[in-house]
Amino acid sequence: MPMSKVPQVSSSYQRCEPHGYGIAIVAAILAVLFSWGPVLAEFNSSDWKRVRSIHVPEHLPDGHVGIVLESGVTDKCRPDVGDVRILDSNGMLVQVAITDPAVDDEIRPFPAQIFRVAKTAGRWTDIAIDKTGKILTGGIIIGTRSKDFIRRVEIRGSDNVRDAYVIRMDGLIADVGGAIPLCSLKLTHPLNNFQYIYLRILDGDQAPLKIDSVQCCPPDPETPLERPLDVRILENRLDAASGSTRIIADLGEKRLPLTRVAFSTSTKEFMKGIRVHGAASSSPDTWKKIYEGTVFRLRKEDAVNEQLKLRVNPQSFRYILLELYGGGSSVAVEKIAATGTMQLAIFEYRRGLAYKLYYDNPTTEAVKTSPASVLSNLARIVSASSNIRLGEEQKNVVVQASKFEPQVETKTAPTFWRLAGVAMLAVGLLLMFSLMLRARSLRKSDRGRNSRVISTRTLNH
């Protein structure tokens, strides 16, 4: 009898090795432990010499706030103010970001397209420029190779090339040699967003200027960190023989890093060199030069151009010395104005918690400075923090427990229980995981013993 072939049907169980999965879980638990460790680590303040309480208004909502670090704090910190720490009432360190007063907030000028230059002999030179769009600007810089000139400039604006509107009629540019050389080619004007700008340089009977380029200046951004400083003039002396002026001013005991200096004078026209020095005391041996340049006031008919404001790299000095020299007779200075930039210690505030500021530890690791995420909301942070105040400075005294007294658990040791809780949780997870693996292994062994191959043969008669 022939026998037909019948396929075999087999039943089997494929084993799955769980070791890779288990290792991943163990690694994840260890990662949680080690990542929580630094956060939960108790702050040892013994190396910090000074501390202040932070007074926050009760109505202030949760969120990022900033503490103004005045000279009373920064003068006792490391130069980068990186030793500032903030501790909450739970004994936990709070992440801090320190704003950098040296951040350059100036917006660079951009080139404009010159599409027409027309010269009228004996009268003026007309220059038409295109900003390539309705861009807000507040100044123009004229690029020229010409030397030894003083020219009046008129500025008009337009959006359609046909109609022009007056922007400024009394601009003045100059390039003057001599003992105090001067080159002033920037014209400021009221803010506008005209696409086309028309410049008329009044040459008169002088040779036209050789125009190489024109740049447009966007307005300087608002700087929420800048604040005026209190200035008290201690010395204001003119030397008629040398034509110099010497001024010493006190910026006060509580102050911010100096960024700008300006002065006012009734002198109608002058060109002077200027040096600015700073010092922690008014002693003649302590002055450090922080700026040198040129100040001036030029006039031609009804046009005036002047430079009486100086921008300096942020410096934390109590006293400043201004020296005006060269260029003829002395200039009588009536008033000094100074501007500083606030340096903020920014942290995330939570209602119900009290905070303290620790500083004066030059050997510690520096904190991060001015992260981009904080700077993007700087104006809001400054506004929200306007009523936050620091308490009086205290020496940081770390109380050492007596070796003869028993150690009593207090609220100052929440970190231990947090770490213990985390450790117990990790042990529990590991135990649970091992039991699961054991049960799964037993099920697999039972299935292996009961598994078989079933063969069925059918006989055809």
LOPAZA-356923 format. One line per 10 residues: number of its first residue (from 1); for each residue x, y, z of N, C-alpha, C. Coordinates in steps of 0.05 Angstrom, whole numbers. Each point is the difference from the previous one (the first is absolute). Layout:
NUM) X/Y/Z/X/Y/Z/X/Y/Z ~ ...
END
This chain:
1) 17/-24/0/-17/24/0/18/25/0 ~ -8/17/-18/17/24/-1/-4/17/24 ~ 19/13/7/-1/17/24/5/29/-9 ~ -19/18/7/4/28/-8/16/15/22 ~ 14/18/-9/17/16/19/-17/22/12 ~ 1/1/26/-15/20/15/20/18/14 ~ -4/27/-1/19/18/13/-1/-3/30 ~ 23/3/12/2/-1/29/-8/27/12 ~ -15/-1/22/-7/24/15/15/0/26 ~ 16/20/4/17/0/25/-8/23/18
11) 1/-4/25/-6/21/20/25/4/17 ~ 10/24/1/24/6/16/-2/27/13 ~ 16/6/19/0/26/15/27/13/-3 ~ 0/25/-10/26/14/-4/7/16/25 ~ 22/-4/11/9/13/25/9/29/-6 ~ -7/17/18/8/28/-2/19/7/23 ~ 23/10/-7/20/7/21/-6/28/10 ~ -5/4/25/-7/26/11/24/16/11 ~ 24/-11/-3/23/13/14/4/28/-10 ~ -2/6/-26/5/27/-10/-20/19/11
21) -25/-9/2/-22/17/11/6/7/29 ~ 8/-21/15/5/4/28/23/19/5 ~ 21/-2/-16/23/18/4/-8/28/-6 ~ -18/4/-19/-9/28/-7/-15/12/24 ~ -17/-17/13/-15/11/23/18/7/23 ~ 19/-18/5/20/6/22/15/25/-6 ~ 9/4/-26/15/24/-7/-17/25/4 ~ -26/-3/-7/-18/24/3/-3/7/29 ~ -3/-20/18/-3/5/28/26/14/11 ~ 23/-11/-8/25/12/10/3/29/-11
31) -9/4/-24/1/28/-11/-16/19/16 ~ -25/-9/8/-17/17/17/14/6/26 ~ 12/-21/12/14/5/26/22/20/-3 ~ 17/-3/-20/23/18/-3/-8/27/-9 ~ -22/2/-15/-9/27/-8/-13/15/23 ~ -14/-14/18/-12/13/23/21/6/21 ~ 22/-14/0/20/4/21/9/28/3 ~ 10/14/-23/10/27/3/-22/19/8 ~ -25/-5/-10/-22/19/6/-7/-2/29 ~ 0/-25/11/-8/-3/27/23/3/20
41) 24/3/-11/23/2/18/-2/25/17 ~ 5/-3/26/-3/22/19/22/21/-5 ~ -8/25/0/19/22/-6/18/5/25 ~ 25/-2/-4/20/6/21/9/29/-3 ~ -10/17/16/6/29/-3/25/9/15 ~ 15/-19/11/23/8/17/21/16/-14 ~ 2/-2/-27/20/15/-15/-9/27/-9 ~ -26/6/4/-11/27/-7/1/18/24 ~ 12/24/-3/5/17/23/-24/18/7 ~ -18/6/-20/-21/20/5/-27/-11/-10
51) -21/10/13/-27/-9/-7/-19/24/4 ~ -21/1/-16/-21/20/3/-27/-14/-5 ~ -20/9/14/-28/-9/-4/-11/14/-25 ~ -17/-14/-15/-13/11/-23/-29/5/7 ~ -9/25/-2/-27/8/8/-17/2/-26 ~ -19/-18/-3/-17/-1/-23/-28/8/8 ~ -14/18/-15/-27/7/7/-19/-24/0 ~ -19/0/18/-18/-23/3/-17/-4/-25 ~ -7/21/-14/-18/-3/-23/14/-10/-25 ~ 26/-3/1/15/-8/-24/-6/-28/-8
61) -9/-6/-25/-6/-27/-8/25/-16/-6 ~ -4/-27/-3/23/-17/-6/11/7/-27 ~ 26/-4/-3/13/6/-26/28/11/4 ~ 14/6/-22/27/10/1/0/29/11 ~ 18/6/19/4/26/11/30/5/1 ~ 7/26/4/28/7/2/7/17/23 ~ 23/-4/11/10/17/22/22/18/-10 ~ -2/26/4/21/19/-9/24/-3/18 ~ 23/-7/-13/25/-3/15/15/27/-1 ~ -4/16/20/14/26/1/29/-4/10
71) 14/22/0/28/-1/6/6/-12/28 ~ -19/3/19/4/-12/26/3/-30/-1 ~ -11/-12/-20/3/-29/-4/23/-6/-19 ~ 0/12/-24/19/-7/-21/29/7/8 ~ 4/21/16/27/7/8/13/-22/17 ~ -16/-18/12/10/-21/17/-1/-27/-14 ~ -8/0/-25/-1/-26/-15/24/-3/-17 ~ 3/-23/-12/21/-4/-20/-6/18/-24 ~ 19/6/-18/-5/19/-22/-23/-6/-18 ~ -6/-26/-5/-23/-7/-17/-25/-4/16
81) -1/6/26/-23/-2/17/-11/-29/-1 ~ 17/-19/-5/-9/-27/-2/-2/-15/26 ~ 5/13/22/-2/-14/26/-26/6/14 ~ -19/12/-14/-27/5/11/-16/-25/1 ~ -12/-6/23/-17/-23/4/-26/9/14 ~ -22/-13/-7/-26/5/13/-10/-26/12 ~ -8/1/25/-10/-23/15/-29/5/9 ~ -17/-20/-4/-28/4/9/-3/-11/28 ~ -24/5/12/-5/-7/28/-1/-30/4 ~ -1/-16/-21/1/-29/3/29/-10/1
91) 19/19/-1/28/-8/0/11/-9/-27 ~ -15/7/-22/8/-9/-26/12/23/-16 ~ 21/-5/-15/11/20/-18/-19/5/-23 ~ -2/25/-9/-17/7/-22/18/8/-24 ~ -7/-9/-24/16/7/-23/-1/30/-5 ~ 24/12/-5/3/29/-3/13/6/-27 ~ -10/21/-13/13/11/-24/7/29/5 ~ 25/8/-6/10/27/5/1/14/-27 ~ -13/23/-3/1/16/-24/28/12/-3 ~ 8/3/-25/27/10/-6/-2/30/-8
101) 11/19/15/-2/28/-8/15/7/-25 ~ 18/-18/-9/16/6/-24/-13/-9/-25 ~ -25/-9/1/-14/-9/-25/-3/24/-18 ~ 9/-3/-26/-1/21/-19/-28/1/-12 ~ -15/22/7/-28/2/-9/-3/20/-24 ~ 22/8/-11/-1/18/-23/-8/-15/-25 ~ -17/11/-17/-7/-12/-26/17/13/-21 ~ 13/-17/-16/18/10/-20/-14/13/-24 ~ 12/21/-11/-12/12/-24/1/-18/-24 ~ -18/4/-19/-1/-17/-24/3/18/-25
111) 13/-10/-21/4/16/-24/-26/5/-15 ~ -2/25/-10/-23/7/-18/10/2/-29 ~ -18/-4/-18/6/2/-29/-1/29/-10 ~ 22/9/-11/0/27/-12/-9/-3/-29 ~ -23/12/-7/-9/-3/-28/1/26/-16 ~ 8/22/13/3/24/-15/18/20/15 ~ 19/12/-14/16/21/10/0/23/-20 ~ -10/23/7/-2/23/-18/15/24/13 ~ 19/11/-15/16/23/11/-8/25/-15 ~ -6/21/16/-6/26/-11/23/18/7
121) 16/8/-20/25/15/5/-6/26/16 ~ 16/5/20/-3/24/16/-23/0/19 ~ -15/-23/3/-23/0/18/0/-25/18 ~ -6/-23/-12/-3/-24/17/3/-26/-16 ~ 1/-22/16/1/-27/-11/-24/-15/11 ~ -17/-11/-18/-24/-15/8/7/-30/-2 ~ -6/-15/21/4/-28/1/-26/-14/7 ~ -9/-19/-17/-25/-15/5/8/-29/7 ~ -11/-10/23/7/-27/9/-26/-15/4 ~ 2/-27/-2/-22/-18/4/7/-19/22
131) -17/-1/21/4/-18/23/-10/-28/-7 ~ -11/-4/-24/-11/-25/-10/-25/-9/15 ~ -11/17/16/-24/-7/15/-7/21/20 ~ -24/-2/12/-9/20/20/12/-8/27 ~ 26/7/4/15/-8/23/3/25/19 ~ -5/-5/25/2/22/20/29/7/5 ~ 8/25/-4/27/9/4/0/27/15 ~ 23/6/12/3/25/15/26/14/-6 ~ 15/-8/-21/25/13/-6/11/-9/-26 ~ 20/15/-10/13/-5/-26/30/5/3
141) 16/-17/-11/29/3/-1/9/3/-29 ~ 13/22/-6/9/6/-27/30/-9/-2 ~ 6/-17/-19/27/-8/-5/13/17/-22 ~ 23/13/6/13/17/-20/30/-1/4 ~ 15/4/-21/30/2/1/9/28/2 ~ -18/19/-2/7/29/1/9/7/28 ~ 18/20/1/12/9/25/-4/30/3 ~ 2/9/25/0/29/7/-25/14/-11 ~ -23/-6/12/-24/13/-9/-20/1/24 ~ -18/19/-2/-24/2/17/-23/6/-18
151) -21/-17/0/-22/3/-18/-27/-3/15 ~ -18/17/-8/-28/-3/9/-14/-21/-17 ~ -19/-14/12/-14/-21/-14/-30/2/6 ~ -16/-3/-20/-30/-1/3/-9/-29/-6 ~ -20/-9/14/-9/-28/-3/-30/1/-5 ~ -9/-14/-21/-28/-4/-5/-6/-29/-5 ~ -25/-8/2/-8/-28/-3/-24/-3/-18 ~ -2/-24/-12/-22/-5/-19/-6/-31/0 ~ -25/-6/-8/-7/-28/-4/-6/-6/-29 ~ -2/20/-17/-8/-5/-28/19/14/-20
161) 22/10/8/20/13/-17/-10/28/-11 ~ -25/5/3/-11/26/-10/-3/21/22 ~ -14/-7/21/-5/19/22/22/-3/21 ~ 11/22/9/21/0/20/-9/17/24 ~ 7/-10/24/-8/14/25/26/6/16 ~ 0/24/12/23/9/15/4/-17/25 ~ 24/-10/4/7/-15/25/18/18/18 ~ 21/12/-12/18/17/15/13/20/-20 ~ 2/25/9/12/20/-18/26/12/10 ~ 9/-7/24/23/12/12/22/-20/7
171) 3/-20/-16/21/-20/4/27/12/-6 ~ 22/-11/12/27/10/-5/19/-24/1 ~ 17/-2/-20/22/-20/0/26/15/-4 ~ 22/-13/10/26/14/0/23/-19/0 ~ 22/9/-12/26/-14/3/20/23/3 ~ 12/2/24/18/22/7/25/-11/11 ~ 23/9/-10/26/-8/10/9/19/22 ~ 25/-3/9/10/17/21/10/-15/24 ~ 5/14/22/10/-12/25/-21/-21/10 ~ -26/6/-2/-21/-18/8/-16/-6/-26
181) 8/-21/-15/-14/-6/-25/-29/-9/6 ~ -17/6/-20/-28/-7/3/-11/-10/-26 ~ -15/-22/2/-14/-11/-24/-28/-8/10 ~ -20/15/-8/-27/-5/9/-18/-2/-25 ~ -7/-24/-8/-16/-5/-24/-27/-12/5 ~ -8/-1/25/-26/-11/7/-20/22/5 ~ -24/-3/-12/-22/19/4/-23/-15/14 ~ -9/10/23/-23/-11/13/-25/16/-10 ~ -23/-13/1/-24/12/-9/-24/-13/14 ~ -24/12/-1/-23/-13/13/-6/-27/-13
191) -10/-18/16/-6/-27/-10/-20/1/-23 ~ 5/-16/-21/-19/-2/-22/5/-26/-15 ~ -20/-8/-15/2/-25/-16/-3/5/-29 ~ 8/24/-10/-1/5/-29/19/-19/-14 ~ -8/-10/-23/17/-18/-15/22/16/-15 ~ -6/24/-9/19/16/-15/8/24/16 ~ 26/6/1/11/23/14/16/17/-19 ~ -5/26/1/14/19/-18/17/18/17 ~ 26/0/-6/19/17/14/9/23/-18 ~ 0/24/10/10/23/-14/24/12/16
201) 24/-4/-11/24/11/13/6/27/-12 ~ -1/21/16/3/27/-9/30/7/-3 ~ 10/-1/-25/28/4/-5/8/29/-2 ~ -19/18/-9/7/27/-4/21/3/-22 ~ 20/16/4/21/4/-20/23/-20/3 ~ -3/-20/18/21/-20/4/-4/-25/-18 ~ 21/-15/-3/-2/-24/-17/-18/-20/12 ~ -17/-14/-16/-18/-20/10/16/-23/13 ~ -13/-13/20/12/-22/14/-1/-25/-18 ~ 20/-17/3/0/-26/-14/-15/-21/18
211) -24/-7/-8/-17/-17/16/6/-29/-8 ~ 8/-16/19/5/-29/-4/-23/-18/8 ~ -13/7/22/-21/-17/10/-18/16/19 ~ -24/-12/5/-18/10/20/-11/-23/16 ~ 1/2/26/-11/-21/18/-23/12/16 ~ -20/-17/6/-22/8/17/2/-13/27 ~ -8/14/21/3/-10/28/-27/-5/12 ~ -7/-25/6/-24/-6/15/1/13/28 ~ -23/4/13/1/12/27/12/-20/20 ~ 14/11/20/11/-17/21/-23/-13/15
221) 2/-26/7/-21/-13/14/-3/11/29 ~ -24/-3/11/-4/8/27/17/-18/18 ~ 12/11/20/16/-15/19/-12/1/28 ~ -16/-20/7/-14/2/26/19/-1/24 ~ 25/-7/-4/19/-2/22/13/26/7 ~ -1/20/-18/14/25/5/-16/18/20 ~ 16/12/17/-12/19/20/19/24/4 ~ -11/24/4/18/23/6/13/-4/27 ~ 24/10/2/15/-1/25/1/28/13 ~ 1/0/27/3/25/14/29/10/-2
231) 3/24/-9/26/12/-5/3/25/17 ~ 22/1/15/7/23/16/28/10/-8 ~ 1/24/-11/26/11/-9/16/9/25 ~ 24/-11/2/18/7/22/20/21/-8 ~ 8/0/-26/20/20/-9/-7/7/-29 ~ 1/26/-6/-5/10/-27/19/24/-5 ~ 23/-6/-12/21/20/-2/8/5/-29 ~ 2/25/-8/9/8/-26/29/11/2 ~ 16/-7/-20/28/10/-1/2/16/-25 ~ 0/27/3/0/18/-24/26/-3/-15
241) 22/-5/13/26/-1/-13/1/-24/-20 ~ -10/-23/8/1/-23/-17/-26/-5/-15 ~ -21/15/7/-26/-4/-13/-14/-26/8 ~ 7/-10/23/-11/-26/8/-22/4/21 ~ -16/-21/4/-21/-1/20/3/-26/15 ~ -1/1/26/3/-24/17/-25/-2/18 ~ -14/-23/-1/-24/-4/16/2/-27/14 ~ -5/0/27/-1/-25/15/-28/-2/11 ~ -13/-24/-3/-27/-4/9/-2/-25/16 ~ -19/0/19/-5/-24/17/-27/-12/-9
251) 1/-26/-6/-24/-14/-9/-16/-13/23 ~ 10/4/24/-15/-10/23/8/-27/10 ~ -8/-6/25/8/-26/12/-15/-23/-13 ~ -26/4/-5/-16/-20/-14/-3/7/-29 ~ 11/-16/-18/1/7/-28/0/-25/-17 ~ -2/5/-26/0/-21/-20/24/3/-18 ~ 8/-21/-15/22/4/-19/-5/22/-19 ~ 20/18/-3/-2/24/-17/1/-8/-29 ~ -18/10/-17/0/-5/-29/0/25/-17 ~ -11/22/10/-2/25/-16/7/24/17
261) 13/20/-12/6/25/13/-7/23/-19 ~ -13/21/9/-6/23/-16/4/25/16 ~ 5/22/-14/3/26/14/-14/21/-16 ~ -6/22/14/-13/23/-13/17/25/4 ~ 0/17/-21/16/25/1/-14/21/-17 ~ 5/25/7/-12/22/-16/20/10/-20 ~ 24/-11/-1/20/8/-20/-11/-5/-28 ~ 0/20/-18/-14/-2/-25/14/-18/-21 ~ 27/0/1/14/-16/-20/27/-8/12 ~ 7/-25/-4/26/-10/10/6/-28/-11
271) 25/-8/1/9/-27/-6/21/-7/21 ~ -5/-22/15/18/-7/22/5/-30/0 ~ 24/-7/8/5/-27/8/-10/-5/28 ~ -9/-25/5/-10/-6/27/10/-27/9 ~ 8/-1/25/7/-25/14/-17/-4/24 ~ -9/-24/4/-17/-7/23/15/-21/16 ~ 2/4/26/12/-19/18/-20/-8/22 ~ 5/-23/11/-16/-10/22/17/-9/23 ~ -12/0/25/16/-8/23/-19/-8/22 ~ 9/-17/18/-16/-8/24/2/22/21
281) 22/16/-1/3/22/19/11/24/-16 ~ -2/23/12/9/25/-14/30/5/2 ~ 15/-20/9/29/3/2/12/3/-28 ~ 20/18/-3/12/4/-27/14/-25/-11 ~ 7/-19/17/14/-23/-10/-18/-23/-9 ~ -26/3/2/-18/-22/-5/-15/3/-26 ~ 3/21/-16/-16/5/-24/8/-20/-22 ~ -20/-10/-13/3/-19/-23/-14/12/-24 ~ 14/3/-23/-13/11/-23/-19/-20/-13 ~ -25/9/-5/-20/-18/-11/-11/11/-27
291) 8/24/-8/-9/10/-26/18/23/-9 ~ 4/2/-26/14/24/-12/-11/4/-28 ~ -7/25/-6/-12/7/-26/-2/30/-3 ~ -21/8/-16/-3/28/-7/-29/8/6 ~ -3/24/11/-26/13/4/1/26/-14 ~ -23/9/-10/-1/25/-16/-28/12/-2 ~ -1/24/-9/-24/14/-8/7/18/-24 ~ -11/-6/-23/6/15/-24/-25/16/-9 ~ 4/23/-12/-22/16/-10/7/11/-27 ~ -20/1/-17/2/13/-26/-28/11/-7
301) -2/27/2/-26/14/-2/-19/-11/21 ~ -22/-12/-8/-19/-10/20/2/-30/5 ~ 20/-12/-11/5/-29/3/19/-5/23 ~ -5/-21/15/16/-7/23/5/-30/1 ~ 24/-8/6/7/-28/4/17/-2/25 ~ -6/-18/18/15/-2/25/2/-29/9 ~ 20/-5/15/5/-26/12/8/5/29 ~ -19/-3/19/5/5/28/-6/-25/17 ~ -6/-22/-14/-6/-25/15/21/-21/-7 ~ 7/-15/21/21/-21/-3/-11/-26/9
311) 7/-21/-14/-7/-27/8/25/-15/8 ~ 0/-12/24/24/-13/10/-7/-29/6 ~ 21/-17/1/-4/-27/9/-9/-1/29 ~ -19/-17/7/-10/0/28/22/-2/20 ~ 1/19/19/20/1/21/-14/7/26 ~ 9/-14/21/-12/6/27/20/17/16 ~ -3/27/-4/17/19/14/-18/19/16 ~ 10/9/22/-15/20/15/6/28/-10 ~ 25/5/-8/8/27/-8/8/0/-30 ~ -7/21/-14/9/4/-27/14/27/-4
321) 19/0/-17/16/24/-6/-2/6/-30 ~ -9/24/-8/-2/8/-28/21/22/-4 ~ 16/-4/-21/20/20/-8/-5/9/-29 ~ -7/25/-4/-2/11/-27/25/16/-6 ~ 13/-5/-23/26/12/-5/2/8/-30 ~ 20/17/-5/6/9/-28/-22/17/-12 ~ 4/9/-25/-21/13/-15/-7/28/10 ~ 19/15/10/-6/28/7/-8/4/29 ~ -18/19/4/-7/9/27/-16/-22/15 ~ -2/3/26/-13/-20/17/-30/0/-5
331) -12/-23/5/-29/-3/-2/-12/-2/28 ~ -19/17/6/-13/0/26/-22/-21/0 ~ 3/-20/17/-20/-22/2/-19/6/23 ~ -26/1/-6/-19/6/22/-11/-24/14 ~ -3/-23/-14/-13/-23/12/11/-26/-12 ~ 1/-20/17/8/-27/-9/-24/-19/4 ~ -5/-17/-20/-20/-21/3/13/-27/-5 ~ -8/-20/15/11/-26/-3/-23/-21/0 ~ 5/-21/-15/-20/-22/-2/14/-26/6 ~ -14/-17/15/11/-26/7/-19/-22/-10
341) 10/-24/0/-15/-24/-9/-4/-18/24 ~ -25/-7/6/-6/-18/22/11/-28/-6 ~ 11/-13/20/8/-28/-2/-19/-16/17 ~ -16/-18/-13/-21/-14/14/9/-29/5 ~ -8/-10/24/1/-28/6/-28/-11/-3 ~ -5/-15/-22/-27/-8/-7/-4/-29/9 ~ -23/-5/13/-7/-27/9/-30/-3/-2 ~ -10/-25/3/-28/-6/-2/-12/1/28 ~ -18/19/5/-12/4/26/-25/-17/4 ~ -3/-12/24/-23/-15/7/-13/12/25
351) -25/6/-1/-14/12/23/1/-20/24 ~ 2/12/23/1/-17/24/28/-7/9 ~ 20/6/-16/27/-6/7/15/26/5 ~ 18/0/19/18/22/5/27/-6/-13 ~ 15/22/-6/25/-3/-15/22/16/13 ~ 25/-10/-2/24/15/9/21/1/-22 ~ 15/21/0/22/4/-20/27/-4/14 ~ 16/-18/-10/27/-5/10/20/10/-20 ~ 22/12/9/21/10/-18/26/3/15 ~ 21/8/-14/27/3/11/13/-28/4
361) 5/-14/-22/14/-25/0/16/-2/-26 ~ 24/12/-1/15/1/-25/9/-26/-11 ~ -1/-22/15/12/-25/-9/-21/-19/-12 ~ -26/7/2/-20/-18/-9/-4/1/-31 ~ -14/-19/-11/-6/-2/-28/-20/21/-8 ~ 3/13/-23/-17/22/-8/-27/-11/-10 ~ -21/16/4/-27/-7/-11/-2/10/-29 ~ -20/-10/-14/-4/7/-28/-9/29/-2 ~ 10/13/-21/-6/28/-4/-18/5/-24 ~ -21/15/4/-18/10/-22/-8/-22/-20
371) -16/-20/8/-10/-19/-19/-21/13/-18 ~ -1/-9/-25/-18/13/-20/-29/-1/9 ~ -8/-22/13/-28/-3/8/-8/21/20 ~ 19/9/17/-6/21/19/0/28/-13 ~ 19/5/-17/2/26/-13/-24/6/-18 ~ -13/-20/-11/-23/5/-17/-24/12/16 ~ -1/-5/26/-21/11/17/10/21/20 ~ 22/13/-7/14/17/19/-17/24/9 ~ -14/13/-19/-17/23/7/-21/-8/20 ~ -13/-22/-4/-21/-9/19/12/-7/27
381) 23/-12/0/13/-7/25/8/25/16 ~ 10/20/-14/8/25/13/-25/14/12 ~ -22/0/-15/-24/12/10/-11/-15/24 ~ 0/-26/-1/-11/-16/23/17/2/25 ~ 26/6/-4/19/0/23/5/27/12 ~ -16/20/-8/7/28/8/-2/4/30 ~ -16/-16/14/-4/4/29/15/-20/17 ~ 16/-17/-13/16/-19/16/24/14/12 ~ 5/-5/25/22/13/14/18/-20/14 ~ 25/8/4/19/-16/16/1/11/28
391) 2/-18/19/4/9/28/28/9/5 ~ 5/7/25/27/9/8/20/-24/-2 ~ 24/7/-6/21/-20/-1/6/-12/27 ~ 2/-27/0/7/-14/25/24/-18/-6 ~ 17/-4/20/21/-19/-2/-12/-28/2 ~ 8/-17/-18/-10/-27/0/13/-17/21 ~ -14/-5/21/10/-15/23/-12/-28/-1 ~ 17/-21/-4/-10/-27/-1/2/-12/28 ~ -22/-8/11/-1/-10/27/9/-29/0 ~ 20/-7/15/10/-27/2/-13/-14/24
401) -10/-24/-4/-12/-15/22/21/-10/20 ~ -6/2/25/19/-10/21/2/-30/-1 ~ 25/-10/3/4/-29/-1/-11/-14/25 ~ -6/15/22/-11/-12/24/-30/-1/0 ~ -13/14/-19/-29/1/-1/-9/-21/-20 ~ -22/-14/7/-11/-19/-20/-11/14/-24 ~ 3/-13/-23/-10/12/-25/-30/-4/-2 ~ -14/21/-2/-30/-1/-1/-8/7/-28 ~ -19/-16/-10/-10/5/-27/-17/25/1 ~ 5/18/-18/-14/25/-3/-9/5/-28
411) -13/22/-5/-9/7/-27/22/8/-18 ~ 24/2/11/23/8/-17/11/-23/-16 ~ -11/-25/4/11/-23/-14/-21/-14/-17 ~ -15/14/-17/-19/-13/-17/14/-16/-22 ~ 24/7/-6/14/-13/-22/5/-29/5 ~ 6/-8/25/5/-28/7/-24/-17/-6 ~ -24/10/9/-24/-16/-4/-8/-2/-30 ~ 6/22/-14/-6/-2/-29/18/-20/-14 ~ 26/0/7/18/-19/-11/-8/-29/9 ~ -8/-3/25/-8/-26/10/-25/-10/-15
421) -19/19/-4/-24/-8/-15/6/-8/-28 ~ 18/14/-13/7/-7/-28/14/-27/0 ~ 18/-5/19/14/-26/1/-19/-23/5 ~ -20/4/18/-19/-21/6/-17/-6/-24 ~ -8/22/-14/-16/-4/-25/16/-16/-20 ~ 26/6/-3/16/-14/-20/3/-30/8 ~ 4/-5/26/2/-28/9/-26/-15/-5 ~ -23/13/6/-25/-12/-5/-5/-7/-29 ~ 8/18/-18/-3/-5/-28/17/-23/-10 ~ 25/-1/11/18/-22/-8/-11/-27/10
431) -11/0/25/-11/-25/11/-24/-9/-16 ~ -18/19/-7/-23/-7/-16/8/-11/-27 ~ 20/13/-12/9/-9/-26/12/-28/0 ~ 15/-6/22/13/-26/2/-22/-22/4 ~ -21/6/15/-22/-19/4/-14/-5/-27 ~ -5/21/-15/-13/-3/-26/17/-18/-18 ~ 26/4/0/18/-17/-17/-1/-29/9 ~ -1/-4/27/0/-27/11/-26/-14/-9 ~ -23/13/3/-26/-12/-8/0/-6/-30 ~ 10/18/-15/0/-4/-29/18/-24/-8
441) 22/-3/14/18/-22/-5/-13/-27/6 ~ -15/-1/22/-14/-24/8/-21/-8/-21 ~ -14/20/-10/-20/-6/-21/12/-11/-25 ~ 23/11/-7/14/-10/-24/9/-29/3 ~ 10/-7/24/10/-27/4/-23/-20/-2 ~ -24/8/11/-23/-18/-2/-9/-4/-28 ~ 0/21/-15/-8/-2/-28/20/-17/-16 ~ 25/1/7/21/-15/-14/-4/-31/4 ~ -8/-8/25/-4/-28/5/-25/-11/-13 ~ -20/17/-2/-26/-10/-12/-1/3/-30
451) 19/13/-12/-1/4/-29/7/-26/-14 ~ -12/-5/-22/5/-24/-16/-6/5/-29 ~ 8/-18/-17/-5/1/-28/-21/-21/-7 ~ -21/8/-11/-23/-18/-7/2/-6/-30 ~ 1/-27/-6/1/-8/-28/-25/-16/-6 ~ -13/6/-21/-25/-13/-8/4/-12/-28 ~ -5/-25/-2/2/-14/-26/-27/-12/-8 ~ -8/4/-23/-26/-9/-10/6/-21/-22 ~ -12/-24/3/4/-22/-19/-24/-1/-18 ~ 5/-1/-25/-21/-2/-20/0/-29/-11
461) -21/-12/2/-3/-27/-10/-6/1/-30
END
